[in-house]
Amino acid sequence: EKVIQIAESDYHVDTNRIYLSGYSMGAAGALTIAARHPTWCSGVVAVSGEVSHLPLFGPIPIGRHRALLYLFRICVSIAAILCLVAKRSHKKRGTAWAALVILLIVTAFFYRAISQSPDVIAASLKPINVILIHGGMDSLVPVSESQSLYRAIRRVNGHATLRVYDEFDHDVADKAYGDRQLLPWWQSDKDVPHPPAE
């Protein structure tokens, strides 16, 4: 937030034209920031980004996933209490450690259920123009990562464009950012018509 404020004041930034972009892990970062603070930017270009393990410790707009997140946080709190009990009480140590192991398994399940759902981030990205670019032969981050987020954004009637370069592996950044149509896509406030190669 401070970086954006400094840029706005020092460089006379048009606050209605702030865009985020990133490649690979940077794409995940750009999507995370945009999802947590959708009013900060007008659009996101994510190139070869992994979306199934984005950190989601922020506002979760969907009821079921919000409940899962609360359960996850409760489990973490109970696990911390059990650690203290096991450390201080010799009589209850075995029971506390067994309960802790079970709780950690349940916690991991809740976290997995939350983090691997593209619907969670898609709902937050609904007001933003999102452009997803991926290499069709990506061996590091599967193209299905961008495809699943694209479909999730479309399900919530958000603005999303998917561009897949079939012949490219993970190193698709030069091709993606060299595309002359990228700027019109980015600055459009609605979907840019072109066939998404899925």
C-alpha positions, -999 to 999 in steps of 0.1 A, spaced: 0 0 0 28 24 9 46 17 -24 15 26 -44 10 58 -23 46 68 -29 43 62 -66 10 82 -67 25 112 -50 60 112 -66 51 103 -102 16 119 -105 0 85 -112 -35 83 -126 -51 62 -99 -77 50 -124 -50 35 -145 -30 13 -121 -21 -21 -135 -3 -50 -120 17 -76 -139 40 -105 -131 57 -136 -145 57 -170 -128 59 -163 -90 54 -126 -98 21 -135 -115 10 -152 -84 20 -121 -64 2 -97 -87 -30 -119 -85 -27 -121 -47 -24 -83 -43 -52 -76 -67 -75 -101 -50 -68 -87 -16 -71 -51 -27 -94 -50 -58 -99 -13 -56 -62 -5 -60 -59 -15 -96 -78 -16 -129 -62 -47 -143 -38 -76 -140 -17 -94 -165 -5 -127 -151 20 -147 -172 26 -184 -164 13 -180 -129 4 -207 -104 -29 -200 -87 -37 -231 -68 -15 -223 -38 -20 -185 -35 -19 -172 1 -55 -165 10 -51 -148 44 -73 -118 35 -110 -111 28 -127 -142 15 -159 -133 -3 -175 -167 -7 -195 -181 23 -183 -217 21 -147 -208 18 -149 -181 44 -163 -208 68 -134 -231 59 -109 -203 65 -124 -196 100 -122 -233 108 -86 -234 97 -77 -204 119 -96 -221 149 -77 -253 143 -43 -234 144 -53 -217 176 -64 -250 192 -31 -266 180 -11 -239 198 -31 -245 230 -25 -282 228 12 -276 224 12 -256 256 -8 -284 275 16 -311 262 46 -291 273 34 -283 308 14 -314 318 32 -347 321 0 -367 328 -18 -353 297 12 -352 274 3 -384 253 -33 -374 249 -24 -338 239 1 -349 214 -23 -374 198 -50 -347 196 -25 -323 181 -15 -347 153 -52 -353 145 -59 -316 145 -29 -308 123 -42 -334 97 -77 -317 98 -61 -283 96 -41 -294 65 -73 -306 49 -91 -272 55 -61 -253 41 -60 -275 11 -97 -271 5 -93 -233 6 -61 -228 -12 -68 -250 -42 -101 -234 -51 -98 -208 -80 -134 -197 -71 -121 -179 -40 -97 -156 -58 -120 -153 -89 -148 -137 -68 -123 -110 -55 -110 -104 -91 -145 -99 -105 -143 -61 -109 -109 -62 -124 -98 -68 -160 -77 -100 -158 -54 -112 -186 -39 -147 -182 -11 -157 -205 5 -192 -205 26 -215 -225 7 -245 -237 37 -268 -231 46 -254 -197 64 -281 -177 69 -260 -146 35 -245 -140 8 -264 -159 -14 -244 -183 -44 -258 -164 -35 -232 -136 -45 -203 -159 -74 -222 -175 -90 -230 -141 -88 -194 -130 -101 -182 -163 -131 -204 -161 -137 -194 -124 -137 -157 -133 -161 -163 -161 -184 -182 -138 -187 -151 -116 -192 -129 -147 -159 -112 -143 -137 -98 -170 -111 -123 -181 -90 -130 -212 -70 -162 -216 -41 -164 -241 -23 -197 -245 8 -200 -267 7 -237 -276 43 -241 -287 59 -224 -256 71 -239 -223 74 -218 -191 96 -192 -208 67 -174 -225 73 -140 -210 91 -124 -240 64 -136 -263 36 -124 -239 50 -89 -232 60 -85 -269 24 -89 -281 12 -56 -295 -24 -65 -286 -15 -66 -249 -19 -29 -242 -54 -27 -257 -64 -58 -237 -49 -43 -206 -66 -9 -209 -100 -23 -219 -127 -22 -193 -144 -53 -207 -134 -85 -224 -114 -83 -256 -129 -106 -282 -104 -132 -293 -106 -170 -292 -91 -183 -259 -70 -213 -268 -77 -238 -239 
